[in-house]
Amino acid sequence: MTALAADLTHRWIEKPISSQNYSSTQIFRASTIATLTCSLIGISILATDQSSISIGNGRSVSISAIKAKPDVYMDGCHVNNGEVLSPECTYGDLSASKTIVLYGDSHAAQWFPALENLAKDKGFKLVSLTKSACPAPEVRKVQVGAYKNADCFKWRENSIKRIKQLRPDAVILSGYQHFQVPSQYQSRSIWWAEGQRATFQHLQGLSPKLIYISDTPKPSRDIPNCLASNGGAKCNENEKSDPQISGNFIKVNPTPWLCTSNCPAVVNGIVAYRDASHISVDISRALSPKLGTVLADLGLL
């Protein structure tokens, strides 16, 4: 980049100036413009170079595609801090008699692409009830920034009222379990299990199938950035989440779908994570058949 700037400056500034009579002010202005132009060219080149990621076998994928979020974000259906009521967002076959609810935080919402595919293909209504930083287990979290426990509990209360009205054929729940554990708890497992049991008690009797998907692996770093910077093996150092589920939920553990002895960044040629936390939209869709098999075995498809 330095060599490029030097070449352009010499070619378009120094050579012309050496054969002309310009004032010092004119020379300064011209030099400044040249420097800014070179900087912008450099930024453009860098952006172009980092717009895609090589995933082997001569294949590459767009970073923006990897980092894309599920449609519930763009549709305004995934609510955020300060919001306590999910809008009425229904997907799939709107004329179907069968209804499945997706309930929880962004780690529930990450399964939306898989479930939307199934809803369209198999013919059921999919109702999305998700909110950032508010996992389905009724845990009280350490309050940080704009997050408020009171908002989460009010949102959960409103969502459960909605589920009670819908009486869906199934509720599929999940949640990010790697939040900071409040100091009054001796362990993460005790804290998380308490929240899961409370949620089960509130949902019991509202649907015949209460299905809990345990949390996906926790990436050790931002995976798209790691791959873009040729992080190599470091990109595969991702932590398996504890699949323990308390309460009489129907249990689904997605870890074998994403991991073997380790949890790689790229699974079956697909970048598995969109950031340092969530699975990508593409891998969610790719896992639709596996989730579909689970639902079919439960008589839901």
C-alpha positions in Angstrom: 0.0 0.0 0.0 2.9 2.4 0.8 4.5 1.6 -2.5 1.3 2.3 -4.3 0.9 5.7 -2.6 4.5 6.6 -3.4 4.1 5.6 -7.1 0.9 7.6 -7.5 2.4 10.7 -5.7 5.5 10.6 -7.9 3.6 10.1 -11.1 0.8 12.6 -10.6 2.2 15.2 -8.2 6.0 15.3 -8.1 6.7 15.0 -11.9 4.1 17.6 -13.0 5.1 20.0 -10.2 8.8 19.7 -11.2 8.0 21.1 -14.7 5.6 23.8 -13.6 5.6 26.9 -11.4 3.1 26.4 -8.6 2.7 28.3 -5.4 3.3 26.5 -2.1 -0.4 26.6 -1.3 -1.3 24.9 -4.6 1.4 22.3 -4.0 0.1 21.6 -0.4 -3.5 21.3 -1.7 -2.5 18.9 -4.4 -0.5 16.8 -2.1 -3.3 16.5 0.4 -5.8 15.5 -2.3 -3.3 12.8 -3.5 -2.8 11.5 0.0 -6.5 11.2 0.6 -7.1 9.6 -2.7 -4.5 7.0 -2.1 -6.0 6.3 1.4 -9.4 5.8 -0.1 -8.0 3.5 -2.7 -6.3 1.5 0.0 -9.4 1.2 2.0 -11.3 0.1 -1.0 -8.8 -2.6 -1.8 -8.8 -3.9 1.7 -12.6 -4.0 1.7 -12.6 -5.9 -1.5 -10.0 -8.4 -0.3 -12.0 -9.1 2.8 -15.5 -9.3 1.3 -15.3 -13.1 1.1 -13.8 -16.1 2.9 -12.1 -19.0 1.4 -13.4 -22.3 2.8 -11.3 -24.7 0.9 -11.4 -26.6 -2.4 -11.3 -23.3 -4.3 -14.6 -22.2 -2.8 -15.4 -18.9 -1.1 -18.4 -17.4 0.6 -19.5 -13.8 1.2 -18.8 -12.4 4.7 -22.0 -10.5 4.6 -23.9 -13.7 3.8 -22.3 -15.5 6.7 -23.1 -12.6 9.1 -26.7 -12.4 8.0 -29.3 -12.8 10.7 -32.6 -14.7 10.5 -35.6 -12.9 8.9 -37.3 -12.4 12.3 -34.8 -9.6 12.9 -35.6 -7.7 9.7 -39.3 -8.3 10.1 -39.3 -6.7 13.5 -40.4 -9.9 15.1 -37.3 -10.4 17.3 -37.7 -7.8 20.1 -34.9 -6.1 22.0 -34.1 -4.4 25.3 -36.9 -2.3 26.6 -39.6 -4.3 24.7 -41.9 -6.6 26.6 -44.4 -7.7 23.9 -43.7 -9.7 20.8 -45.7 -8.7 17.7 -48.0 -11.3 16.1 -45.6 -12.9 13.7 -46.7 -16.1 12.0 -44.8 -17.9 9.2 -45.1 -21.0 7.1 -48.5 -22.3 6.0 -50.9 -19.7 7.4 -53.9 -21.9 6.6 -52.6 -24.9 8.4 -54.4 -26.3 11.5 -51.1 -27.3 13.1 -49.1 -24.6 15.0 -45.6 -24.7 16.5 -44.2 -21.9 18.6 -40.5 -20.9 18.8 -39.8 -19.4 22.2 -36.7 -17.9 23.8 -33.8 -15.6 23.1 -31.5 -15.1 20.1 -30.3 -18.7 20.6 -33.9 -19.8 20.0 -34.2 -17.4 17.0 -31.1 -19.0 15.4 -33.3 -22.0 14.8 -35.9 -20.0 12.9 -34.4 -20.6 9.4 -34.5 -24.4 10.0 -38.1 -24.3 11.3 -39.3 -21.9 8.6 -38.1 -24.3 6.0 -40.0 -27.1 7.7 -43.1 -25.0 8.2 -43.3 -24.3 4.4 -42.4 -27.8 3.3 -44.5 -29.8 5.8 -47.4 -27.4 6.2 -47.6 -25.9 9.7 -47.9 -22.4 11.2 -44.8 -21.2 12.9 -45.2 -18.5 15.5 -42.0 -16.7 16.6 -41.7 -15.4 20.2 -38.1 -14.3 20.7 -36.3 -11.5 22.5 -32.6 -10.7 22.7 -30.9 -11.7 25.9 -34.0 -13.3 27.4 -33.5 -17.1 27.3 -36.5 -19.4 27.7 -35.3 -20.6 31.1 -36.6 -18.1 33.7 -33.3 -17.2 35.1 -32.4 -13.9 36.8 -29.3 -12.5 35.1 -26.6 -10.1 36.1 -27.9 -6.7 34.8 -25.5 -5.1 32.3 -26.1 -2.1 30.1 -29.7 -1.7 28.8 -30.7 -5.2 29.9 -33.3 -5.3 32.7 -34.5 -8.5 34.4 -37.9 -6.9 34.9 -38.3 -6.5 31.1 -37.4 -10.2 30.5 -39.8 -11.5 33.1 -42.6 -9.3 31.7 -41.9 -10.4 28.2 -41.9 -14.1 29.3 -45.2 -13.5 31.1 -46.8 -11.9 27.9 -45.4 -14.7 25.7 -46.7 -17.5 27.9 -50.2 -15.8 27.8 -49.9 -15.9 24.0 -49.0 -19.5 24.1 -52.0 -20.2 26.4 -54.2 -18.5 23.8 -52.7 -20.4 20.9 -52.7 -23.9 22.5 -50.0 -24.9 19.9 -49.2 -28.5 18.9 -45.6 -27.9 20.2 -43.4 -25.2 21.8 -39.7 -25.3 20.8 -37.5 -23.5 23.4 -33.9 -22.7 23.7 -31.5 -20.2 25.3 -28.0 -19.0 25.5 -26.6 -20.5 28.7 -23.2 -18.8 28.9 -24.3 -15.6 30.5 -22.5 -14.5 33.7 -23.8 -16.5 36.6 -25.2 -14.4 39.6 -22.9 -14.6 42.6 -25.6 -16.2 44.8 -25.4 -19.4 42.8 -22.7 -22.1 43.4 -22.6 -23.2 39.8 -24.0 -22.5 36.3 -25.8 -25.8 36.2 -27.8 -25.0 39.4 -28.7 -21.6 38.2 -29.7 -22.8 34.7 -31.7 -25.9 36.0 -33.7 -23.7 38.3 -34.7 -21.5 35.4 -35.6 -24.5 33.2 -37.8 -26.0 35.8 -39.7 -22.7 36.3 -40.3 -22.4 32.6 -41.6 -26.0 32.4 -44.0 -25.4 35.3 -45.4 -22.3 33.5 -45.8 -24.1 30.2 -47.0 -27.4 31.5 -50.5 -28.2 30.1 -50.4 -25.4 27.4 -49.1 -27.8 24.7 -48.7 -31.5 24.4 -45.1 -31.2 23.2 -42.6 -29.0 25.1 -39.3 -29.4 23.2 -36.1 -28.0 24.5 -33.1 -27.6 22.2 -29.9 -27.4 24.3 -27.5 -24.7 23.5 -25.2 -24.8 20.5 -21.4 -24.7 20.9 -19.8 -21.5 22.1 -17.3 -20.1 19.6 -14.0 -19.1 21.1 -13.9 -16.0 18.9 -15.7 -14.2 16.0 -15.7 -17.0 13.4 -16.1 -14.9 10.2 -13.3 -12.6 11.3 -11.1 -15.6 12.3 -11.6 -17.3 9.0 -11.0 -14.0 7.1 -7.7 -13.5 8.9 -6.6 -17.1 8.2 -6.9 -18.1 11.8 -6.5 -21.8 10.9 -6.9 -24.2 13.8 -7.8 -21.4 16.2 -11.1 -21.1 14.4 -12.0 -24.6 15.4 -11.5 -24.1 19.2 -15.1 -23.9 20.0 -16.7 -25.1 23.3 -19.4 -27.7 23.5 -22.3 -26.5 25.7 -23.6 -28.6 28.5 -26.7 -30.5 27.1 -28.2 -30.9 30.6 -31.9 -30.1 30.6 -34.1 -30.0 33.7 -37.8 -30.3 33.7 -39.8 -32.9 31.8 -39.0 -31.3 28.4 -38.5 -33.4 25.3 -34.8 -33.1 24.9 -32.9 -32.3 21.7 -29.1 -32.0 21.7 -27.8 -30.4 18.5 -24.1 -30.8 19.5 -23.6 -34.0 17.4 -24.9 -32.1 14.4 -22.1 -29.6 14.7 -19.2 -31.4 16.4 -17.2 -34.6 16.4 -14.1 -34.6 18.6 -14.1 -30.9 18.2 -16.5 -28.2 16.9 -15.1 -26.9 13.7 -15.9 -23.5 12.2 -16.9 -25.1 8.9 -19.3 -28.0 8.9 -19.9 -29.9 5.6 -18.6 -27.0 3.6 -20.8 -24.4 5.5 -19.5 -21.8 7.9 -21.3 -22.8 11.0 -21.3 -19.5 13.0 -22.2 -16.0 12.1 -20.3 -14.3 15.0 -18.8 -15.3 18.4 -22.1 -16.8 19.6 -24.8 -17.8 17.0 -25.0 -20.5 14.3 -25.3 -19.1 10.8 -28.5 -18.9 8.8 -27.0 -21.3 6.3 -26.1 -24.0 8.8 -29.5 -23.6 10.5 -31.2 -24.3 7.1 -28.8 -27.1 6.4 -29.8 -28.7 9.8 -33.5 -28.5 8.9 -33.6 -32.2 7.9 -32.1 -33.3 11.2 -34.6 -31.2 13.2 -37.3 -32.4 10.9 -36.5 -36.0 11.7 -36.9 -35.2 15.4 -40.2 -33.6 14.9 -41.4 -36.4 12.6 -40.5 -39.0 15.3 -42.7 -37.0 17.7 -45.6 -37.2 15.3 -45.5 -33.5 14.5 -44.7 -33.8 10.8 
